[in-house]
Amino acid sequence: MGTQKRKLEIMDTTLRDGEQTSGVSFSASEKLKLAKLLLEELKVDRIEVASARVSEGELEAVQQITQWAKSNNYLDKVEVLTFVDGGVSLKWMDKAGAKSQNLLTKGSLNHLKHQLKKTPEQHFKEIATVFKAAEKKGIINNIYLEDWSNGMRNSKAYVFQFLDFLTTQPVKRVLLPDTLGILTYKETFDFISEIVARYPKMHIDFHGHNDYDLGVANVMEAVKAGCHGLHLTVNGMGERAGNAPMASAVAVINDFLPEVEIGVNESSLFKVSKLVSAFTGFGIPANKPIVGDNVFTQTAGIHADGDSKNNLYFSDLMPERFGRKRKYALGKMSGKANIQKNLQELGLTLNDDELKKVTARIIELGDKKERVTKEDLPYIISDVLDTKDNLQKVFVKSYVLTHSKGLMPSTTLSVEINGKNYEAHAQGDGQYDAFMNALRKVYSSLKIELPTLVDYAVRIPPGSNSDALCETIITWSSGNKEFISRGLDSDQTVSAIKATEKMLNII
């Protein structure tokens, strides 16, 4: 018989602590959409959705979430940060329809003395009053010991005095934050171990920040030390350097901590990550573990060759776990193996001589710092091998773009598809939107549905002037597949049109 695993709660605080990222503010509808996704699809155990008393917009967002949660039996999983404020936060929670409070209190003597200017006894008495009032309202009590990590370093006697007091209170969970992200992983293990041993009946959550990039390491050690819950954020969103990131922490727990069990659905991590990025406007670094664009991309030809020979460069971090696929980059580091992998995905075959010529051209383009994608391969093959059968079947022949103050932008275009010309006119929110609307008219008449635009990135070389060449990189989605097309021109809209023309030929 195997040893029974210890259940570990995962609390997501993207909608509360993650929103403290500078420049980030979720709308009520975005908060509701993410709350549903976090609980129903990612399957975290709890979500912290807001701070009490922040704004009318925050109140409306929490009301929408609690109404949905109540009708779907999730209400006890929705938590709100509250304050020791004579019951004002509790009234706010009543209005919001929330039933779980995470009460913010002082976990270090330094904070208590200099910020509140109170004695421990005064602080504890006020906390007890809040708990008593909450209990009367049927509200679940959880409690944050803010700056707990510095408390353990510099005023441990106070922390234990606080925890002793909490053993007499109606508290469900004690939440221990490394508020300033100052702990080493050894300290995290030692501090949590000491508290778990001293208070065996107390539910302990660890809330790690990432100021030294030790967030995931500290999470790992907190779990080893016996904590019962973790607070994480999608993409590591949060104040300053952010919080311990959800995706990395989940992968580490599943792969390296067999003694615990979590309910998080790994295959939804990437989807939720992309949505949070879209809502916040904060791009995901390409090299961010688990969710970055490059983390399942092999660049060196020797790696692609090894993957073809008994998967020599595979690890337990298989992209399929996270709803992703392995990619093989094309550029100056590419070998024939990289190119063969991409050709296979496109259903194309080349003989050895043709492959050698195409490889040489891709390396040449890479030396010029040009980006090459899988979708560029047919064009490169056509160019290098001088194939008589031109692979381009769609040409944007001409267009007129208008943009006038007080009038909606419009586009008139002429497009050639398989040798036949089509014209259309449309308006839009901008010149490119008008162009796409006109294009949709053409393809709609042919009963062809165009892919959905899911990402649109524009870049110019650093230090360039206003006349610089502009590269537009557009990510499209068609069915369950995503692909990229690129355009280059000194005019941004024209570069986007060129990228779109490539997309039309790809589909």
N, C-alpha and C positions, 0 to 999 in steps of 0.2 A: 504493500500500500504506500502511495506517495504522501509526502507531507502536505497538509492543506495550506494553500497559499493565503497570505494576509491581504485582505482587501484594502486598497489604497484609494482614497477619494481624490479626484482631480477637480479643483475649482478654477474656472476661467474668469479672469478679471480684466479682460480686454475692454469691456464696455465701461469699466470704472477706472481702474488704475492705468489701463492702456490709453484711455482718453486724456490722461495727464501728459501725454506726449505733446511737446510744444507744437502748436499749429493744428492739432487734431480735435475735431468736434463732430460726433455722429448726429445725424438728424434722428427724429423719433422713428421714422419708417426704417432707417438703416439699423437702428438698435433692435427693433422688433425682428427684422429679417435675420440679423446675426444671432439673436437670442434663440430663435427657432432652429437655426442651423446648428448652433453649438449643442443644444440639448437633444434634438431629434436625430441629427445626422452624425455629428462628431461624437455625441453621447458622453459629454463630460457629466460629472455628477452634480455640479452646482455652477451657477454663474453669479458674479457680482456685477450689477448693472448700472449703479449710479451712486452718487453721494447725495444725501438728503439736503434739502434747502438750497440747492445750487441755482435753479432757475425754473421758470414756468415751463420752458421747453423740456427740461429734464423731468419734471413732474408728469407732463403729458406722455413722454417716452415710457416711463415706468408704469403708468396707468395702462398703456397699450400692452406692455409685456405681461403685467399681472393679470389682465383680463384674459389674454390668450392662455397664460400658464394655468390659471384657475380652471378653465374649461378643458384642459388637457392633463390635469393632475400633476403639474410641475410646480405649483406655487411654493412649496417648501424648499425648492431648489433655487429660487430667485432671491438674491440677497442685496441689501442696501447698506452702504457705509453711513453710520450715524454718529452723533456727538453727545458728549455730556453737557447738555444745554437746558436742563430743567424741563425736559419733556417736549421741546419744540420739534426735535427730529421725529419723535414718536407720533406726534400729530401729523407731520408730513407723511410718514409711512402709512398712517390710517387713510389719509386722502389718496395716497398712491395705490393702496390696496396690497401693499407688501407685508409679508409675515415673518421674514428673517432679517434681523439686524446684526451688523458687524460693528460693534461699538468701538470707536477710536479712543484709546486711553494712553497714558504715558508709561512706557516700559523701561525707561531709564530715569535715575534720580536726577540726572543733569537736565533733562527735559522738564521734569516735574518742578524742580526748583526755579529754573530760569524762565520757562515759558508760562507755567500756571502759577508759580509762586505760592505753592501749597504744600502742606505736609502730606505724607502717605495716608495718614488717617483721614484727613479731609477729602482726599481724592477717592479713597475707597468708600467712604460714606455716600458721596454723590453717585458713585457707580451703583451701589446697592439700591439707591432710590430709583435710578433709571431701570434697573433690572426688575424691581418690584412692580413698577408701572407697566413695563412691557409684558410681564407675566399676566397681569390683569387683562391686557388686551389680546392675549393669546399669541404673542410674538415670540419667536425663537431667539434666544440670546447667544450670540457669538461675540468674542471680544478680541480686538487687536491690542497688543502691547507695543505701541509705536516706539521705535529705536531700541527694541529688545536686545539687538546684537551688541550695541554699545553698553546697554544695561548689564549684560552678562560679563562684558570685559571690565567694566569700571565700577559697577554697583550691584554685584551679584546678590548681596544680602537683601537689597530692596526687591529684586526680581522674585526671590523666594518668599519674601514677605507678601508680595502681591499674589503669587500663586497659592500660597497658604490661604489667603483671604478668599480666592476664587473657589477653593474647595467647599466653601460654605454657601456658595451662590448658585442660583439656577442657570448654569452656563452649559451649553451644549458643546461648544468648541472654543479652544484657546488658540488664537492665531498669532504666530511669532514671526514678525517681519525683520529681515535684515534691511532696514529702511534706507540706509545709505550704501548698501552693497559693499560693506567693508570686511566681511568675514572671509577667512581662508577655509578651505574644505575641512582641514583638521579641526578648526574651532567649531565649525558647524556640527561635525560629528560629536565632538566632546560635549558641547552645550546641550544638544538635543538628547544625547544619551543620558546625561545627568538628570535632565528634567523628566524624561520618560521613566527612568528608574525610581525617581523620587515621588512621582505622581502617576502611578500605574493605571489609575481609573480615568485619567484626564485625556480627552481627545485633543491631540496636538497637530496643528497645521503649520507648515513652514512656507514663508512668503519671501522668496529670494529676489534681490535686484542684481544687476549685471555690471556694476561700475568698473570692476577689474576683469570683466569677461569670465567670471567664475560662477555665473548663475547656474549652469547645468552641473558643474562639479559639486556645488553646494547642495543642489537638489538630490544628487546621487548619494551624498553622504548623509543628508537628513533622512532619506529613506532607510539607509543601512542602520542608522541610529534608532529607528523605530517610530518615526513620525507617522501620523495616520492620514494626513492630507497634504496636498501641495497646491500652491497658487501659481498659475502660469498665464501667459498672454500669447495670443497669436502674433507671430513675427517678432516676439520679444518687445512689443510696444510698451511704453511706459516712460515715466519721468527720467530725465538725464539719459543714461545709457540703456534704460529700459529694464524690463523684468526678465526672469528666466523664461526662455522661449518654449512654447508648447511643443512644436514638432520635434526638436532635438531631445527634450526631456522625455517625451513619450518613447522615442526610439531607444534611448539609453535604458529606460526602465524595462522595456520589453526584451532587450537583448542582453543586459548585464545584471539584472536584479530578479532572478527567477523566484525568489521567495515572496514576491508581491504580485498582485493581480490588479490590473486597471481595466476599465470598460471602454476606454477611448477607441474609436474606430479609425485606425491608421489610414485607411484608404481615402478618408475625407480631409485629411490634414492639408493637402495641397490646394484643394478647392476652397476651403475656408481661408487659407492664407492669401490666395489671389483676390478673394472678395474683400477682405480687410484692406489689402493694398489698394484696391480700386476705390473703396469708400474713403480712405484716409489721404490718398494721393502720395503715400510714401512707397516708393518702389522697393521691391525685394532685392537685396544685393545678389548678384549672379552667383556668388560663391557661398551663399547662406546654406548651411547644411539642411538637407531634406527637401526644402522648398525652393532653393535658388535655381535659376535657369541652367547653370553649368554643372551642378553637382552630380548629374548622371550622364555627363558628356565626356567621352574619351577624345583627347586631342592628338596625342602621340600615336603614330602609326603602329608602333610596337605593341601598344595596348590593344588596339583593335585586332591585331594579328593574334595576340594572346587570347583574346576573347573567343576567337574562332577555333582555338586549339585548347579545348577542355576548360573554357571560361577561366583562364588563369588570372584575370584581373577583376573577378567578381568578389564581393564580400556579402555578409548578411544583409547589408543595406541595399537590397534589390529594389529598383524603382517601382516595380509592380506592386509592392507593399503599399505604396503611397499614391496609387492611381497614376503612375507615370511610366515613361518608357526610356530606355537607354538610347543616347544619341552618339553619333560619331562626327566630330567637328571636321570641317574642311578648311584648310589653310596651309601655311608654309610648313607646318609640322606633319601634314597628312602624308601617309604612305598609301600604297595601293589597297591595303586592307580597309582603311577608313572609307575610301571611295567605293570599294566593292560593297561595303555594308549599306551605303546610301543608295547605290544603284539597285541593290536587291529590293529595298523598300519601294523604289519607283518602278520596279518590274523591268529594268533595263539590263542588257548584257553587252559587254564589249570583249573583243579578243585582246590578247596580251599587248599587241602593238598599239591598239587604240587606247587601252588603259594607260599605257606608258605616256602617250601624248597628252591625255586629259590630266593625268597626275602632274606633269610638268607645268601645264597651264595654271592649275590650281595653286601650285607652289609659287609660281611667278606672281599671281594675284595676291597671295598672302604676303609676299615680300613688299608689295606696294601698300600694305595695310588695308587692303580691300577685304570685306567680309564676304564669304561664300556660303550659301545655304544649299541644302539638298535640292530645293526648288530651282536653284540656278543651274544645276547640272545639265538639264536638256539643252539650255542655251549654250553652255560651254562646249558640250559635245558637238552641237551643230556648227559652232564657230571653228573649233579645232579640227574637226574631221571634214569640214567643208561639205556637209551632207547636202545632197540636192533637194531632198524633201525637207523644206523649211518647217521647223517645228512651231513657228508662230502662225496662228490661225486667226487671231483677233488683233486689229489695229485701231487705236484711237486716232482717227484721221485728222480731225480738227475740232476746235471748241472755241466758244466765246464765253469768257467769264466776266460778269458785271458785278460791281460792288459800289453802290451809291448811298450816300447818307439819306436816311429816311425811307429807303426802299429795301425790300428783301433781296439779297444776292440771288442771282439766277445764272443758269448755264444753258447754252445751246450746244449740242455736240453731234458729231457724225462719227459713227463707228462701223468698221468693216468686220463682219463675222463670216468666215468661210467664203470670202469673195463677194459677199452681198452687203450693200450699204444700208445703214439705218440712221435716222435722225430723231432727236427728241429734245424737248425743252422742259426745264423744271426750276422751281425756286427751292431755297433751303435756308438753314440758319447761318450758313457761311458758304463761301465759294465751293469748297470741297463737298459739303453736304448737298448743295444744289447739283453738283456734278454727279454724285452718287444717285440722287433722286432721278435724274435724267437717264442714267444708265439702267436703273431698275425698270424704268418704263420700257426701254428697249427689250430687256431680258424677260420682262413680264409678258410682252407680246409673243415671245418665243416659248412661254411657259417654262422658263428656267429660273430657279430661285438662286439668287446670289448668296455667297457665304456671309456670315455676320462678322463685322469688324469688332474685335475684342481688345485690341491694343494699338496705339498709334504713337510712335516715338519719332522725334525729330532731333537731329544733332548736326552741329557744324564743328569743324576743327577748332580746338582751343586757341584763343588769341586771334581768331579771324575777324575780318571786317564785315560790313553789311552786304558786301558783294560775294561772300564766300559760297562755295558749293554746299548745298544742303542735302543731307541724306534723310529720307523718310523710310522708316521701318514699320510695316503694318502687319499685325498678327490677325489672321482670319480663322474663323471656325466654321466647319462644314460637317454636319452630323456629329460624330464623336471625335473628329480629327481637327487638329490645329496646324496651320502652316504659315510661313512668313514670306512676304514679298518686299522688295526694296526698290527705291527709285532715287536717282541723283540728278539734281539740277540747281541752278542758282536761285530759282523761284520755289518757295516751299510748296505752294499748291501744285505746281507742275511736277515736282518730285513725287508728290503723293499720287498724281494721276499716272505717272510712269510706274509706280509700284502697283497701282490698281490694274494697269494694262497687263503686267506680269501675272497678277492673280487671275485675270480673265483667261489667259492662256494655260495656266496651271489647271484650272477647273475643266 
